[in-house]
């Protein structure tokens, strides 16, 4: 998989992250009268769908990871732990401390619930920090990959995700199984896009992209269960996207794609804080809503870029070192670390 293909996937991650941020940006101006802001049509209503896109991207990129020469389950899981948990634990702690001092903790925000949410095990409702619900699905997907791929490969993973997707729509499963399998179709879209990439590459970006968007709109109106089909084409389009080294927005897309996890976790804290500050000015004019919104979005992105550089990157590097040392001790041979894109 060449560098341009990774840039295409990074671009998809950047678009997904920014869509989610805009979708949630209403929180920053919730103190103003309802329906008085000038929102971007579509994003204000359907930006939540970017989470589904993230799941499909994850399916594609994890296939990239497990297809590398020298893939091993211990290394994979160690790197995943250091990729997700450090920032999750940090932001959840910041949220808990801020909520405690600012408004007081709600009855559900107990120490027991905080500690359980920290594990990213399934919760019947939202975890302690709401956006962590999607990370629960990510962790479960990584465990499925680790359990299935070494023995039956990507085809086995595809078969399992297909079976679980059908089961969740056709069988009355226990809540925790139904909860986790609910988004297996989205992960499956990314897995299938990876496996079909060789045959789909000749179609470039635009045809799969147009077909994918049309299918997502169509299925959004008639049957959301079929949206993974549209996601397959969208992921294929971005996997086919190539950018020249001179493209002006290549560097920006890569930077935002790199920081997309920080963007996802940090932006709610920025919006909640802004909402609390706005409440101190009950007579603020309506025209300040959009400036507040975009200042908050800019702040969230800036903090996320700093988080990627000074927190996420060191944690990923440390995780790679731990994984390398672990495998060296197991197999008594050096492990060559490669830079991961997620």
C-alpha positions as a printed NumPy array, in Angstrom:
array([[  0.   ,   0.   ,   0.   ],
       [  1.737,   3.159,  -1.119],
       [  1.93 ,   6.508,   0.586],
       [ -0.781,   8.117,  -1.551],
       [ -3.297,   5.485,  -0.511],
       [ -2.579,   6.272,   3.125],
       [ -3.078,   9.969,   2.426],
       [ -6.505,   9.141,   0.986],
       [ -7.501,   7.289,   4.133],
       [ -6.091,  10.096,   6.286],
       [ -8.22 ,  12.531,   4.301],
       [-11.286,  10.409,   5.063],
       [-10.421,  10.449,   8.756],
       [-10.008,  14.224,   8.694],
       [-13.394,  14.685,   7.006],
       [-15.062,  12.325,   9.487],
       [-13.523,  14.107,  12.478],
       [-14.492,  17.587,  11.268],
       [-18.032,  16.408,  10.472],
       [-18.496,  15.07 ,  13.987],
       [-17.075,  18.253,  15.493],
       [-19.5  ,  20.412,  13.539],
       [-22.424,  18.098,  14.369],
       [-21.675,  18.49 ,  18.094],
       [-20.885,  22.205,  17.886],
       [-24.476,  23.13 ,  18.801],
       [-23.5  ,  22.31 ,  22.402],
       [-21.354,  25.446,  22.504],
       [-24.363,  27.647,  21.702],
       [-27.128,  25.685,  23.394],
       [-27.76 ,  28.599,  25.783],
       [-29.153,  30.654,  22.908],
       [-32.788,  30.322,  21.744],
       [-33.395,  27.252,  19.608],
       [-33.212,  27.555,  15.803],
       [-31.61 ,  31.004,  15.838],
       [-28.191,  29.912,  14.533],
       [-27.163,  29.65 ,  10.868],
       [-26.154,  26.022,  10.623],
       [-24.614,  24.259,   7.639],
       [-27.409,  22.155,   6.079],
       [-26.766,  18.431,   6.16 ],
       [-23.864,  18.49 ,   8.614],
       [-26.041,  19.902,  11.371],
       [-28.489,  17.029,  10.928],
       [-26.487,  14.059,   9.639],
       [-22.98 ,  14.719,  10.931],
       [-23.423,  11.826,  13.353],
       [-23.008,   9.481,  10.386],
       [-19.29 ,  10.298,  10.406],
       [-18.921,   7.855,  13.315],
       [-20.064,   5.079,  10.974],
       [-17.438,   6.282,   8.519],
       [-14.827,   6.047,  11.273],
       [-15.788,   2.417,  11.904],
       [-15.438,   1.607,   8.2  ],
       [-12.061,   3.368,   8.079],
       [-10.973,   1.331,  11.087],
       [-11.955,  -1.883,   9.314],
       [ -9.833,  -0.905,   6.324],
       [ -6.791,   0.283,   8.258],
       [ -6.708,  -2.685,  10.633],
       [ -6.546,  -4.888,   7.55 ],
       [ -3.497,  -2.865,   6.492],
       [ -1.928,  -3.495,   9.895],
       [ -2.579,  -7.238,  10.071],
       [ -1.413,  -7.73 ,   6.477],
       [  2.081,  -6.491,   7.236],
       [  4.888,  -8.979,   7.249],
       [  5.682, -10.087,  10.78 ],
       [  2.213,  -9.359,  12.196],
       [  1.703, -10.899,  15.622],
       [ -1.202, -10.756,  18.046],
       [  0.807,  -9.626,  21.13 ],
       [  2.361,  -6.732,  19.204],
       [ -0.989,  -5.791,  17.685],
       [ -2.815,  -5.688,  21.021],
       [ -0.047,  -3.834,  22.855],
       [  0.038,  -1.156,  20.183],
       [ -3.757,  -0.854,  20.213],
       [ -3.737,  -0.38 ,  23.986],
       [ -1.19 ,   2.434,  23.791],
       [ -3.037,   3.939,  20.826],
       [ -6.414,   4.273,  22.545],
       [ -6.193,   4.115,  26.32 ],
       [ -3.709,   6.86 ,  27.367],
       [ -5.639,   9.71 ,  25.754],
       [ -8.985,   8.187,  26.722],
       [ -7.974,   7.966,  30.384],
       [ -6.536,  11.483,  30.343],
       [ -9.554,  13.174,  28.765],
       [-12.047,  11.197,  30.855],
       [-10.174,  12.256,  33.997],
       [-10.111,  15.902,  32.88 ],
       [-13.855,  15.718,  32.264],
       [-14.528,  14.136,  35.659],
       [-12.455,  16.692,  37.564],
       [-13.933,  19.608,  35.613],
       [-17.492,  18.369,  36.146],
       [-16.83 ,  17.846,  39.856],
       [-15.612,  21.404,  40.435],
       [-17.858,  23.166,  37.926],
       [-21.32 ,  21.665,  38.411],
       [-20.922,  18.718,  40.776],
       [-21.136,  15.065,  39.772],
       [-24.466,  13.586,  38.755],
       [-25.783,  10.427,  40.499],
       [-24.625,   8.164,  37.659],
       [-21.122,   9.683,  37.699],
       [-19.84 ,   7.53 ,  40.532],
       [-16.288,   6.307,  41.11 ],
       [-17.354,   2.75 ,  40.274],
       [-18.842,   3.882,  36.967],
       [-15.724,   5.943,  36.216],
       [-13.45 ,   2.948,  36.774],
       [-15.671,   0.634,  34.739],
       [-15.884,   3.148,  31.879],
       [-12.096,   3.409,  31.909],
       [-11.879,  -0.211,  30.728],
       [-14.014,   0.531,  27.624],
       [-16.074,  -2.561,  28.327],
       [-19.692,  -2.339,  27.08 ],
       [-22.075,  -0.126,  29.037],
       [-25.838,  -0.351,  28.78 ],
       [-25.973,   3.41 ,  28.347],
       [-23.244,   5.954,  27.577],
       [-19.957,   5.566,  29.499],
       [-18.755,   8.181,  31.995],
       [-17.537,  10.391,  29.119],
       [-20.186,  10.027,  26.435],
       [-18.116,   9.812,  23.254],
       [-16.355,   6.738,  24.633],
       [-19.237,   4.598,  23.396],
       [-17.603,   4.309,  19.972],
       [-14.28 ,   3.29 ,  21.538],
       [-16.058,   0.337,  23.139],
       [-16.841,  -0.886,  19.634],
       [-13.265,  -0.28 ,  18.504],
       [-11.813,  -2.324,  21.358],
       [-14.254,  -5.172,  20.736],
       [-13.329,  -5.143,  17.024],
       [ -9.606,  -5.334,  17.826],
       [-10.212,  -8.356,  20.055],
       [-12.22 , -10.039,  17.301],
       [ -9.396,  -9.39 ,  14.825],
       [ -6.829, -10.803,  17.254],
       [ -8.931, -13.925,  17.813],
       [ -9.862, -14.645,  14.196],
       [ -7.224, -13.397,  11.769],
       [ -4.259, -15.555,  12.916],
       [ -6.217, -18.761,  12.339],
       [ -8.591, -18.077,   9.436],
       [ -7.308, -14.826,   7.949],
       [ -9.195, -11.842,   6.583],
       [-11.746, -14.027,   4.828],
       [-12.627, -15.552,   8.17 ],
       [-12.926, -12.08 ,   9.688],
       [-15.199, -11.031,   6.843],
       [-17.376, -14.13 ,   7.332],
       [-17.655, -13.516,  11.078],
       [-18.623,  -9.85 ,  10.658],
       [-21.2  , -10.768,   8.027],
       [-22.697, -13.491,  10.239],
       [-22.86 , -11.215,  13.293],
       [-24.395,  -8.394,  11.232],
       [-27.128, -10.709,   9.974],
       [-27.657, -12.091,  13.468],
       [-28.197,  -8.691,  15.056],
       [-30.964,  -7.936,  12.528],
       [-32.592, -11.375,  12.528],
       [-32.132, -12.803,  16.03 ],
       [-33.08 , -11.515,  19.475],
       [-29.589, -11.378,  21.03 ],
       [-28.644, -10.488,  24.63 ],
       [-28.156,  -6.719,  24.946],
       [-24.366,  -6.816,  25.14 ],
       [-24.069,  -8.958,  21.996],
       [-26.631,  -6.878,  20.131],
       [-24.866,  -3.703,  21.258],
       [-21.429,  -4.808,  20.068],
       [-22.618,  -6.401,  16.815],
       [-24.696,  -3.37 ,  15.905],
       [-21.809,  -1.762,  13.992],
       [-20.129,  -4.87 ,  12.618],
       [-21.585,  -4.035,   9.21 ],
       [-19.637,  -0.77 ,   9.196],
       [-16.372,  -2.535,  10.076],
       [-17.214,  -5.125,   7.428],
       [-17.503,  -2.386,   4.792],
       [-13.896,  -1.392,   5.461],
       [-12.663,  -4.991,   5.449],
       [-14.358,  -5.732,   2.116],
       [-13.028,  -2.468,   0.642],
       [ -9.506,  -3.537,   1.585],
       [ -9.906,  -7.006,   0.1  ],
       [-11.419,  -5.623,  -3.122],
       [ -8.949,  -2.77 ,  -3.5  ],
       [ -6.916,  -4.435,  -6.244],
       [ -9.989,  -4.794,  -8.441],
       [-11.526,  -1.426,  -7.551],
       [ -8.423,   0.739,  -7.917],
       [ -9.012,   1.267, -11.643],
       [-12.232,   3.172, -10.92 ],
       [-10.385,   5.997,  -9.192],
       [-11.996,   8.323,  -6.671],
       [-15.027,   9.923,  -8.278],
       [-17.122,   6.991,  -9.484],
       [-17.014,   5.003,  -6.219],
       [-17.42 ,   8.251,  -4.262],
       [-20.512,   9.359,  -6.161],
       [-22.079,   5.89 ,  -5.998],
       [-21.29 ,   5.638,  -2.285],
       [-22.853,   8.989,  -1.393],
       [-25.949,   8.233,  -3.478],
       [-26.381,   4.867,  -1.754],
       [-25.903,   6.38 ,   1.694],
       [-28.58 ,   8.981,   0.984],
       [-30.913,   6.34 ,  -0.463],
       [-30.466,   3.848,   2.363],
       [-30.651,   6.646,   4.916],
       [-34.212,   7.248,   3.802],
       [-35.301,   3.623,   3.374],
       [-33.167,   1.172,   5.362],
       [-30.197,   2.146,   7.542],
       [-29.216,  -1.523,   7.814],
       [-27.955,  -1.335,   4.214],
       [-25.7  ,   1.702,   4.707],
       [-22.537,  -0.474,   4.901],
       [-22.938,  -1.013,   1.148],
       [-22.628,   2.725,   0.598],
       [-19.723,   2.886,   3.049],
       [-17.894,   0.237,   1.019],
       [-17.903,   2.525,  -2.018],
       [-16.946,   5.605,   0.025],
       [-13.955,   3.848,   1.609],
       [-12.979,   2.491,  -1.809],
       [-13.044,   6.038,  -3.196],
       [-10.734,   7.359,  -0.495],
       [ -8.445,   4.336,  -0.787],
       [ -8.13 ,   5.181,  -4.494],
       [ -7.465,   8.867,  -3.835],
       [ -3.985,   9.986,  -4.856],
       [ -2.51 ,  13.383,  -4.112],
       [  0.635,  14.825,  -5.595],
       [  3.37 ,  15.967,  -3.261],
       [  2.595,  19.523,  -4.387],
       [ -1.099,  19.399,  -3.445],
       [ -1.726,  22.342,  -1.118],
       [ -4.117,  20.533,   1.159],
       [ -2.191,  17.246,   1.349],
       [ -0.266,  18.318,   4.454],
       [ -3.408,  19.72 ,   6.121],
       [ -5.391,  16.54 ,   5.418],
       [ -2.591,  14.398,   6.823],
       [ -2.258,  16.563,   9.937],
       [ -5.997,  16.485,  10.657],
       [ -6.142,  12.76 ,   9.926],
       [ -3.305,  12.149,  12.365],
       [ -5.032,  14.24 ,  15.031],
       [ -8.534,  12.86 ,  14.38 ],
       [ -8.573,  10.737,  17.557],
       [ -7.624,  13.753,  19.67 ],
       [-10.214,  15.832,  17.832],
       [-12.858,  13.237,  18.61 ],
       [-12.075,  13.103,  22.342],
       [-11.214,  16.754,  23.003],
       [-13.972,  18.625,  21.185],
       [-16.808,  17.826,  23.655],
       [-14.768,  19.297,  26.527],
       [-14.266,  22.509,  24.547],
       [-17.965,  22.77 ,  23.718],
       [-19.123,  22.008,  27.272],
       [-16.759,  24.645,  28.632],
       [-17.929,  27.222,  26.098],
       [-21.572,  26.522,  26.915],
       [-20.909,  27.092,  30.61 ],
       [-19.106,  30.356,  29.9  ],
       [-21.859,  31.576,  27.58 ],
       [-24.393,  30.987,  30.356],
       [-22.689,  33.785,  32.293],
       [-23.844,  36.26 ,  29.629],
       [-27.63 ,  35.701,  29.299],
       [-28.151,  38.865,  27.245],
       [-25.504,  38.194,  24.599],
       [-26.734,  39.163,  21.091],
       [-27.783,  36.377,  18.744],
       [-25.203,  37.276,  16.106],
       [-22.339,  36.03 ,  18.309],
       [-23.488,  32.413,  18.   ],
       [-21.575,  31.531,  14.847],
       [-18.358,  33.284,  15.928],
       [-18.556,  31.337,  19.205],
       [-19.145,  28.09 ,  17.32 ],
       [-16.166,  28.499,  14.993],
       [-13.837,  29.793,  17.706],
       [-14.677,  26.623,  19.64 ],
       [-14.067,  24.443,  16.576],
       [-10.739,  26.181,  15.975],
       [ -9.785,  25.771,  19.637],
       [-10.63 ,  22.063,  19.591],
       [ -8.555,  21.513,  16.448],
       [ -5.592,  23.473,  17.83 ],
       [ -5.611,  21.565,  21.111],
       [ -5.918,  18.301,  19.18 ],
       [ -2.921,  19.058,  16.979],
       [ -0.906,  19.781,  20.119],
       [ -2.219,  16.585,  21.71 ],
       [ -1.156,  14.555,  18.67 ],
       [  2.343,  15.985,  18.68 ],
       [  3.093,  16.078,  22.388],
       [  0.963,  13.272,  23.825],
       [ -0.345,  10.795,  21.272],
       [  2.877,  10.471,  19.275],
       [  5.063,   9.781,  22.347],
       [  2.505,   7.242,  23.597],
       [  2.411,   5.474,  20.221],
       [  6.197,   5.455,  20.069],
       [  6.391,   4.049,  23.599],
       [  3.801,   1.39 ,  22.742],
       [  5.843,   0.366,  19.715],
       [  8.914,   0.052,  21.922],
       [  7.037,  -2.036,  24.484],
       [  5.673,  -4.278,  21.73 ],
       [  9.135,  -4.654,  20.22 ],
       [ 10.709,  -5.576,  23.546],
       [  7.898,  -7.996,  24.294],
       [  8.305,  -9.833,  21.   ],
       [ 12.083,  -9.774,  21.217],
       [ 11.876, -11.527,  24.578],
       [  9.424, -14.06 ,  23.194],
       [ 11.138, -14.921,  19.943],
       [ 14.73 , -13.808,  20.651],
       [ 14.976, -11.802,  17.477],
       [ 14.763,  -8.078,  16.679],
       [ 11.483,  -6.597,  15.568],
       [ 11.421,  -3.882,  12.931],
       [  8.911,  -1.174,  13.895],
       [  6.979,   0.588,  11.166],
       [  5.074,   3.851,  11.559],
       [  1.389,   3.235,  12.039],
       [ -1.181,   5.552,  10.516],
       [ -3.877,   5.067,  13.135]])
